[in-house]
Amino acid sequence: MPITVAQLKKQLKEGKLHRVYLFYGEEQFLQETYLSQLKSVVVDKTFADFNYNLFSENTASFDDFVSAIESYPQMAEKKMIVLKNTDFLRLEDYKKAMVKIIKNAPDYAVIVFIESDFKKVKNDLIKQIENIGVIVEFTKQTTSDLRAWVNKKFADSGKKMRVDDMEHLVNICERSLGKLGIECDKLIASVGDDEVIDRSVIDSMVQVPLEYKIFGMADKLLANDANGAYAMLNELKNNKEQPTVVITLIYSQLAGLLMFKQLRNERANAEDFLPSNRKFLARRFASECMRHDEQKLRKAMKLCAEFDEGIKIGKIEGWTALEIIMGNLLSKAIQ
């Protein structure tokens, strides 16, 4: 049974070490963070070059890995061996040898396996790792977790940010801790001695993903905000975006709103129908869906699909098609 990141944090704080670890999950930034923390606990910095071995992907030599395990630490009590996405836990050819290696892992070594695709790991090896070590799942952090992380980072630097602005920052950074860390450092540096970091600073300093921009554009179209929608259209043109991509993402926004509206009417939890990497959109869909008429959403989706097909068969130019879609959404013809 995998343990959580919080449980791993507690174990490291208490100085509890295992002979074998298996890290997996979406949040690579957290994986690297805790790998670094584990290394700082296990490996003496003075002799790190002698007591830290890294084996990575297809370049990893199984014989060198075995030699690293069998050799004692140099001028230290422990050594650390890290294997990132190697074949040793995945291929049948290694299974028998790996069962023996894991079962007899020496007390002087800490072995860490990092796997991007947990499903490929042999079940026998998973069981063996759990017998003498731990498996840690690094799941994508929730929006509230990420807000708390951002808040602490700003507070440590003597800065403040409104809760809704923090959520905006989390969303445009696509809920990635790695990107959030970089963008927070940029924001902190950009405001100098100012204590508060507001929305205007975020929007001027942080690059907004195309999907997030187009969702905002769809909101303006549905709200009949012509000036705002066409300003965003000009920005998309200047950035040389593909009109077919824009139309597809508008359709996706409309489909999400329609799904939430229908499932809400059926008293179902619409968030359950979103994939794990899209659940951050749930709050937006839930708050926006009831403002829009189901018939209008259906007509708008049909319009997007028809013009997308027209572009693909060469019947109409892409930007022209997008402008016609926008004109229809903003007119009473599709109300």
C-alpha positions in Angstrom: 0.0 0.0 0.0 1.6 3.3 -1.1 2.2 6.0 1.6 1.5 9.7 1.1 3.9 12.5 0.8 2.9 13.7 4.2 3.7 10.3 5.7 7.1 10.4 4.0 7.8 13.9 5.3 7.0 12.7 8.8 9.3 9.7 8.5 12.2 11.8 7.3 11.6 14.3 10.1 11.8 11.5 12.6 15.0 10.1 10.9 13.3 6.9 10.0 14.9 5.4 6.9 14.1 2.4 4.8 16.4 0.3 2.7 14.3 0.6 -0.5 12.0 3.3 -1.8 9.8 3.4 -4.9 8.6 6.9 -6.0 6.0 7.4 -8.6 3.2 9.8 -9.6 2.5 13.0 -11.5 4.1 15.6 -9.3 7.8 15.4 -10.4 8.8 18.5 -8.6 7.8 17.0 -5.3 9.6 13.8 -6.2 12.8 15.7 -6.8 12.3 17.7 -3.6 12.0 14.7 -1.4 14.8 12.8 -3.3 17.0 15.7 -2.4 15.9 15.7 1.2 16.5 11.9 1.4 19.9 12.4 0.0 20.8 15.1 2.5 19.8 12.6 5.3 21.6 9.6 3.9 24.7 10.9 2.2 27.6 12.7 3.9 28.3 15.7 1.8 32.0 15.5 2.3 32.1 12.1 0.5 29.1 12.4 -1.7 31.0 11.7 -4.9 31.9 8.2 -3.5 28.6 7.3 -1.9 25.9 8.4 -4.4 25.1 6.5 -7.6 22.6 7.5 -10.2 21.4 5.1 -12.9 19.0 6.6 -15.6 16.8 5.0 -18.2 18.2 3.0 -21.1 21.8 3.9 -20.3 21.8 2.1 -17.0 24.1 -0.9 -16.7 22.7 -3.7 -14.6 26.2 -5.0 -13.8 27.2 -1.5 -12.6 24.1 -1.4 -10.4 24.9 -4.7 -8.8 28.5 -3.6 -8.2 27.2 -0.4 -6.6 25.1 -2.4 -4.2 27.8 -4.8 -3.3 30.4 -2.1 -2.6 30.6 -0.6 0.9 30.3 3.1 1.5 33.6 5.0 1.4 34.4 6.8 4.7 30.8 7.0 5.7 28.1 4.8 7.2 25.6 4.8 4.3 25.4 5.2 0.5 22.5 6.0 -1.8 21.6 4.4 -5.1 19.0 6.0 -7.4 17.4 4.4 -10.4 15.3 6.6 -12.7 13.0 4.8 -15.1 15.4 1.9 -15.7 14.2 -1.4 -17.1 15.2 -3.3 -14.0 11.7 -3.2 -12.4 9.8 -3.6 -15.7 11.4 -6.4 -17.7 10.9 -10.1 -17.1 14.6 -10.7 -17.8 15.5 -8.9 -14.6 12.7 -10.0 -12.3 14.3 -13.0 -10.6 17.6 -11.2 -9.9 15.8 -8.0 -8.7 13.6 -10.0 -6.3 16.8 -11.3 -4.7 18.5 -7.9 -4.7 15.6 -6.2 -3.0 15.1 -9.0 -0.5 18.7 -8.9 0.5 19.3 -5.1 0.3 22.2 -4.3 2.6 21.7 -2.0 5.7 24.5 0.3 4.5 22.6 1.3 1.3 19.4 3.2 0.5 18.0 2.2 -2.9 15.5 4.6 -4.5 13.5 3.6 -7.6 11.7 6.4 -9.5 9.2 5.3 -12.0 7.1 7.5 -14.4 4.8 4.6 -15.3 3.9 2.6 -12.2 1.8 0.2 -14.1 4.9 -1.3 -15.9 6.5 -2.4 -12.6 6.3 -6.1 -12.0 3.8 -7.0 -9.2 6.3 -9.4 -7.6 8.8 -6.6 -7.3 6.1 -4.2 -5.9 5.3 -6.8 -3.1 9.0 -7.3 -2.4 9.6 -3.6 -2.1 6.7 -3.2 0.3 8.1 -6.0 2.5 11.3 -4.2 3.3 10.7 -0.6 2.2 8.0 1.9 1.2 6.3 3.0 -2.0 5.4 6.7 -2.2 2.8 8.1 -4.5 3.3 11.8 -5.5 -0.1 12.8 -6.6 -1.0 16.1 -8.3 -1.6 18.6 -5.5 -5.1 20.0 -4.9 -5.7 23.7 -5.6 -6.0 24.4 -1.8 -2.6 22.6 -1.2 -1.0 24.7 -3.9 -2.5 27.9 -2.6 -1.1 27.1 0.9 2.3 26.4 -0.7 2.3 29.7 -2.6 1.1 31.6 0.5 4.0 30.2 2.6 6.5 31.0 -0.1 5.3 34.6 -0.3 5.1 34.9 3.5 8.7 33.7 3.8 9.7 36.6 1.6 7.6 39.1 3.4 5.0 39.3 0.6 1.2 39.0 0.4 -1.4 38.1 -2.2 -5.2 37.9 -2.2 -6.7 34.4 -2.1 -8.4 34.8 -5.4 -5.2 36.1 -7.0 -3.3 33.1 -5.6 -5.9 30.8 -7.2 -5.5 32.6 -10.5 -1.8 32.1 -10.3 -2.1 28.4 -9.5 -4.5 27.9 -12.4 -2.4 29.7 -15.1 0.6 27.8 -13.9 -1.4 24.6 -14.7 -1.2 23.4 -11.0 2.5 22.6 -11.5 4.7 23.1 -8.4 7.8 23.3 -10.6 6.3 26.2 -12.6 4.8 27.8 -9.6 8.2 27.9 -7.9 9.8 29.7 -10.8 6.9 32.2 -11.3 6.7 33.0 -7.6 10.5 33.8 -7.5 9.9 36.1 -10.6 7.0 37.9 -8.9 8.8 38.4 -5.6 11.8 39.8 -7.4 9.7 42.1 -9.7 7.8 43.9 -6.9 11.0 45.0 -5.0 10.1 46.5 -1.6 6.3 46.4 -2.3 4.6 44.0 0.1 1.5 43.1 -2.0 1.6 41.3 -5.3 -1.7 41.9 -7.1 -3.4 40.6 -10.2 -1.9 43.2 -12.5 1.6 42.1 -11.6 0.7 38.4 -12.2 -0.8 39.1 -15.6 2.2 41.2 -16.7 4.9 38.8 -15.5 3.4 35.2 -15.9 2.8 33.7 -19.3 -0.8 32.5 -19.5 -1.3 29.1 -21.2 -3.3 29.3 -24.5 -6.1 27.1 -23.1 -6.6 29.4 -20.1 -6.8 32.5 -22.5 -9.3 30.8 -24.7 -11.5 29.8 -21.8 -11.5 33.4 -20.8 -12.4 34.3 -24.4 -15.3 31.9 -24.3 -16.6 33.4 -21.1 -16.6 36.9 -22.7 -18.4 35.6 -25.7 -21.1 33.9 -23.6 -21.4 37.1 -21.5 -21.8 39.2 -24.7 -18.6 41.2 -24.0 -17.7 42.0 -27.6 -14.8 44.4 -26.8 -13.1 41.9 -24.5 -13.6 39.0 -26.9 -12.2 40.8 -29.9 -9.3 42.2 -27.9 -8.4 38.6 -27.1 -8.9 37.6 -30.7 -6.3 40.2 -31.8 -3.9 39.0 -29.2 -4.3 35.4 -30.5 -3.7 36.6 -34.1 -0.6 38.5 -33.1 0.8 35.4 -31.3 0.2 33.4 -34.5 -2.0 30.8 -32.8 -3.9 28.3 -35.0 -7.6 29.2 -35.4 -8.5 25.5 -35.5 -6.9 25.1 -32.0 -8.9 28.1 -30.7 -12.2 26.7 -32.1 -11.5 23.3 -30.5 -10.8 24.8 -27.1 -13.9 27.0 -27.3 -15.9 23.9 -28.1 -14.2 22.2 -25.1 -15.2 25.0 -22.8 -18.8 24.9 -24.0 -19.0 21.1 -23.7 -17.7 21.4 -20.1 -20.3 23.9 -19.2 -23.1 21.8 -20.8 -21.9 18.7 -19.0 -21.9 20.4 -15.6 -25.3 22.0 -16.2 -26.9 18.6 -17.2 -25.3 16.7 -14.3 -26.2 19.4 -11.8 -29.8 19.1 -12.9 -29.6 15.3 -12.3 -28.0 16.0 -8.9 -24.8 14.2 -9.9 -21.3 15.2 -8.9 -20.0 16.5 -12.3 -16.4 16.7 -11.0 -16.3 12.9 -10.9 -16.6 12.9 -14.7 -13.5 15.1 -15.2 -10.1 13.3 -15.6 -7.6 13.9 -12.8 -5.6 16.6 -14.7 -8.8 18.6 -15.4 -10.5 18.6 -12.0 -9.1 22.1 -11.3 -11.7 23.4 -13.8 -14.6 22.0 -11.7 -15.1 25.2 -9.7 -15.2 27.3 -12.8 -17.6 25.1 -14.6 -19.9 24.7 -11.6 -20.1 28.5 -11.0 -20.6 29.4 -14.7 -22.8 26.7 -16.0 -26.1 27.9 -14.5 -25.7 31.3 -16.1 -26.1 29.9 -19.6 -29.0 28.4 -21.4 -28.6 24.8 -22.5 -30.0 25.4 -25.9 -27.5 28.2 -26.5 -24.6 26.0 -25.4 -25.8 23.3 -27.8 -26.2 25.7 -30.7 -22.7 27.2 -30.1 -21.1 23.7 -30.0 -22.8 22.7 -33.2 -21.6 25.9 -34.8 -18.0 25.3 -33.7 -18.1 21.7 -35.1 -19.5 22.8 -38.4 -16.9 25.5 -39.0 -14.1 23.3 -37.8 -15.2 20.8 -40.5 -15.4 23.6 -43.1 -11.8 24.6 -42.3 -10.5 21.1 -42.7 -12.1 20.5 -46.1 -10.9 23.9 -47.3 -14.4 25.5 -47.5 -13.5 28.5 -45.3 -10.4 30.2 -44.0 -9.6 29.6 -40.3 -9.7 33.2 -38.9 -12.8 34.0 -41.0 -14.6 31.0 -39.5 -13.6 32.0 -36.0 -14.9 35.5 -36.5 -18.2 34.2 -37.8 -18.5 31.9 -34.8 -17.8 34.9 -32.5 -20.3 37.1 -34.3 -23.0 34.4 -33.9 -22.3 33.9 -30.2 -22.5 37.7 -29.6 -25.7 38.1 -31.7 -29.2 37.3 -30.7 -29.3 34.7 -33.5 -27.9 32.0 -31.1 -29.6 33.2 -27.9 
